[in-house]
Amino acid sequence: EDDPPFKVDLHTQHADLGEVWLATTIRSSHRVGLVMWAIQAETANWARQKAGLLGAELKDSGLELESFQIHHAARPRSEVAPVHDQGEWMQTVRPRLDTLA
Protein backbone atom coordinates (compact mmCIF):
# COMPACT_ATOMS: atom_id res chain seq x y z
CA GLU A 1 0.00 0.00 0.00
CA ASP A 2 1.25 3.48 -0.88
CA ASP A 3 2.10 6.14 1.66
CA PRO A 4 0.05 9.34 1.30
CA PRO A 5 0.99 10.96 -2.02
CA PHE A 6 3.21 14.02 -2.34
CA LYS A 7 1.32 16.80 -4.16
CA VAL A 8 2.59 19.91 -5.87
CA ASP A 9 0.37 22.59 -7.41
CA LEU A 10 1.91 25.13 -9.76
CA HIS A 11 0.50 28.22 -11.44
CA THR A 12 2.36 30.47 -13.86
CA GLN A 13 1.78 33.12 -16.48
CA HIS A 14 4.38 32.52 -19.18
CA ALA A 15 5.03 34.98 -22.01
CA ASP A 16 4.65 32.28 -24.71
CA LEU A 17 2.59 29.53 -23.05
CA GLY A 18 0.09 31.83 -21.36
CA GLU A 19 -1.56 31.01 -18.06
CA VAL A 20 -0.94 27.40 -16.98
CA TRP A 21 -1.84 25.38 -13.87
CA LEU A 22 -0.29 22.00 -13.10
CA ALA A 23 -1.37 19.63 -10.33
CA THR A 24 1.21 16.88 -9.71
CA THR A 25 0.77 13.80 -7.55
CA ILE A 26 3.77 11.58 -6.80
CA ARG A 27 3.19 8.28 -5.05
CA SER A 28 5.78 6.35 -3.03
CA SER A 29 5.61 3.65 -5.71
CA HIS A 30 7.19 6.22 -8.09
CA ARG A 31 3.97 6.75 -10.05
CA VAL A 32 3.23 10.28 -11.23
CA GLY A 33 -0.15 11.76 -12.07
CA LEU A 34 -0.47 15.14 -13.74
CA VAL A 35 -3.42 17.39 -14.48
CA MET A 36 -2.77 20.48 -16.59
CA TRP A 37 -5.03 23.41 -17.38
CA ALA A 38 -3.95 25.85 -20.12
CA ILE A 39 -5.80 28.95 -21.28
CA GLN A 40 -4.21 28.91 -24.75
CA ALA A 41 -5.30 26.14 -27.14
CA GLU A 42 -1.79 26.02 -28.62
CA THR A 43 -0.32 25.24 -25.20
CA ALA A 44 -2.81 22.44 -24.53
CA ASN A 45 -2.17 20.95 -27.99
CA TRP A 46 1.62 21.18 -27.52
CA ALA A 47 1.33 19.37 -24.17
CA ARG A 48 -0.72 16.59 -25.80
CA GLN A 49 1.91 16.21 -28.52
CA LYS A 50 4.75 16.03 -25.97
CA ALA A 51 3.05 13.70 -23.44
CA GLY A 52 4.90 10.64 -24.77
CA LEU A 53 8.24 12.42 -24.47
CA LEU A 54 7.42 13.40 -20.88
CA GLY A 55 6.55 9.79 -20.09
CA ALA A 56 9.89 8.62 -21.54
CA GLU A 57 11.84 11.26 -19.60
CA LEU A 58 10.13 10.29 -16.34
CA LYS A 59 10.77 6.59 -17.05
CA ASP A 60 14.48 7.35 -17.58
CA SER A 61 14.39 8.97 -14.12
CA GLY A 62 12.82 5.92 -12.48
CA LEU A 63 9.25 7.26 -12.46
CA GLU A 64 6.10 6.07 -14.21
CA LEU A 65 3.66 8.54 -15.78
CA GLU A 66 0.42 7.02 -14.50
CA SER A 67 -1.87 9.66 -15.99
CA PHE A 68 -1.68 13.01 -17.74
CA GLN A 69 -4.91 14.95 -18.16
CA ILE A 70 -4.74 18.12 -20.26
CA HIS A 71 -7.55 20.67 -20.26
CA HIS A 72 -7.86 23.70 -22.54
CA ALA A 73 -9.47 25.78 -19.79
CA ALA A 74 -8.77 27.70 -16.62
CA ARG A 75 -8.38 25.58 -13.50
CA PRO A 76 -11.75 25.32 -11.76
CA ARG A 77 -11.84 27.25 -8.47
CA SER A 78 -13.02 24.15 -6.58
CA GLU A 79 -9.78 22.38 -7.63
CA VAL A 80 -7.51 24.95 -5.94
CA ALA A 81 -6.13 23.70 -2.64
CA PRO A 82 -5.59 26.19 0.21
CA VAL A 83 -2.04 27.35 0.83
CA HIS A 84 -0.61 26.21 4.16
CA ASP A 85 1.75 28.29 6.23
CA GLN A 86 5.48 27.72 5.70
CA GLY A 87 6.04 26.21 9.15
CA GLU A 88 3.51 23.45 8.48
CA TRP A 89 5.03 22.91 5.02
CA MET A 90 8.53 22.49 6.44
CA GLN A 91 7.34 20.00 9.07
CA THR A 92 5.40 17.93 6.52
CA VAL A 93 7.27 18.17 3.22
CA ARG A 94 10.92 18.34 4.23
CA PRO A 95 10.98 14.92 5.98
CA ARG A 96 9.13 13.35 3.02
CA LEU A 97 11.66 14.79 0.56
CA ASP A 98 14.51 13.44 2.65
CA THR A 99 13.04 9.92 2.55
CA LEU A 100 12.57 10.04 -1.23
CA ALA A 101 16.19 11.04 -1.91
N, C-alpha and C positions, 0 to 999 in steps of 0.2 A: 504494500500500500504506500502511496506517495505521501510525503510530508506536505503541509500546506504549500501551495504554489507561491513563487516570488512574482510580484506583479509590478510592472512599470508602465506608467501612462505618460505620454509625451505629446506636447502641442507646440507647433511652430508656424510661423508665417515666413515662408521662404520666397525670395525674389522671383525665382523661376517656377517652383512647384506650387506656390500659393499656400493657402492655409491647409495644414495637415495635422491630424490626430492619429496616434498609434497607441493601442493598448496591447501590451506584451505580457504573456503568462509563461513562466518557465517552471517546469515541474522538476522534482528531484531526480526523476528518471530521465532527465535531459531532453524532454519533449518541450517544444516551443509552440505556442499558439499566438497568432497575431490577428488583430482586427485593425484595419486602417480606414479612415474617413478622409476623403480629399474633396475640396471644393471644385477644383478644376478637373474637367473630364480627361484632359491630356495626362494629368498626374495619375489618375485612377487607371487609365489604360496602360500607361508605362509600367505601373506596379504589377498589373496582371501579366504583362509581357515578360517581366523580370522575375516572377515568382519562382520559376524553376531554377534560375541562377541563385536566388537567395537560399532555396532548399539545399542546393549543392554546396554552397559556402558554409552553411550551418552544419551539414553532414561532415565536411572536412574538419570542422571544429569540434566534432564529437556530439553534436546536437541533432535532433530530428524535428523537422518542421511538421508538426502535427496538423495544423490548420492555418490558413491565411485567407481571411475574409477581407474583401476590398469593396468599399462603398463610395460611390460618387455622390457625396452628401456631407453636410456638416454633422459632427458627432451629436447624437441626441442628448439633450440636457440630462435625462434620467440616467445616462451611461457614465456621467462624470462623477468620479469618486471624490469625497472630501479630502482636502489636504490636511495631513496631520502635522503637529508641531515637530520641529527638528529633534528635540530631545527624545520623543517617542520613536522617531525614525531611526536614530542612532542606536537605541536599545534593541530595536526589532531587526533592522536590516543589516547592520554591521556584523553581528554574529553569524547571520545566515550567509553573508558573502564570504566570511572567513571559512566556513565549512564547505563551500562550493569550490574554493580555490585548490 
